[in-house]
């Protein structure tokens, strides 16, 4: 029986695993899924008290890891006993998942990853122009159709993300679908995105309720249409 205790350290959720990871360890997948749905995308599995894992258990670990990847999260391992390292090596998990000798180095690695990721995102954003515009869009949760906002405003649009005003109820990390119509051809497109910023009512009352979303896995042709739309409108505005 696998026991799982949850704790948090520097925005990393740590799963302290204890016991056996085998056919009865489906709670590892369930717990990982719930953590992700709660908005925590950095998951560290602590194997220090795991005394057994078989190949079914390895498959469950792989499923949990894949679930994290599907949420664009990160999973790392720490404190792996010697009797588990050989199984991870044979299965190839040691090549797919970062494994750290201590909890502190693993948590630090999450922070380093985020710093590098933020730099890359900033470089990416600088490549694309941003357009201040008022467009009505429909927004809904990617996994919960009941959570939705209709006819809210996109006040700022780029080829990699947007600022949405007038929609509350979403939290950081939520995956959403945004449907918008681009004038003048009135072409309708749908974009997958993730909530990466929420306005603070006390600090930014003028932008509340508002949120920043970052487009995810946007197809090249769709992104090109956004670029052309933004360039066309920026040129029009500059000529006025």
Secondary structure, DSSP 8 states (H G I E B T S, - for coil): -EEEEEEEETTEEEEEEEEEESTT-THHHHHHHHHHHTT--EEEEEEEEEEEE-HHHHHHHHHHHHHHHHTT-EEEEE---HHHHHHHHHHTHHHHSEEESSHHHHHHHHHHHHHHHHHHHHHHHHHS--EEEEEEEEEEESS-TTSEEEEEEEEEE-SSEEEEES--S--TT-EEEEEEEETTTTEEEEEEEEEEEE--TTT-GGG-SEEEEEE-S--HHHHHHHHHHHHHHHHHHHH-
